[in-house]
Amino acid sequence: DAAMLVECKWTKRPIGVDILRHLEGKAGLVSRDLGSRRRLFGLCARSGFTDAVEQEAARRDDLFLFDLPRIVAGE
């Protein structure tokens, strides 16, 4: 009943809100294919996230952040 759309970046700088907004924009391209499924968003980052992205994730229940230590730990 849900679909997770994920953007992964292997850069040396933290992921910012611009990457999140770009992912949300891409969601519009597949909205017809997702039907009535709830959309979840995920960001994977080698070098973590900006404070703005961290704050947005804390406010939302549809945004999940995966940094390198979490990915390696399999959480």
Buried (B, 14 or more C-beta within 10 A) or exposed (E): EEBEBEBEBEEEEBBBBEBBEEBBEEBEEEEEEEEEEEBBBBBBBBEBBBEEBEEBBEEEEEBBBBBEEEEEEEE
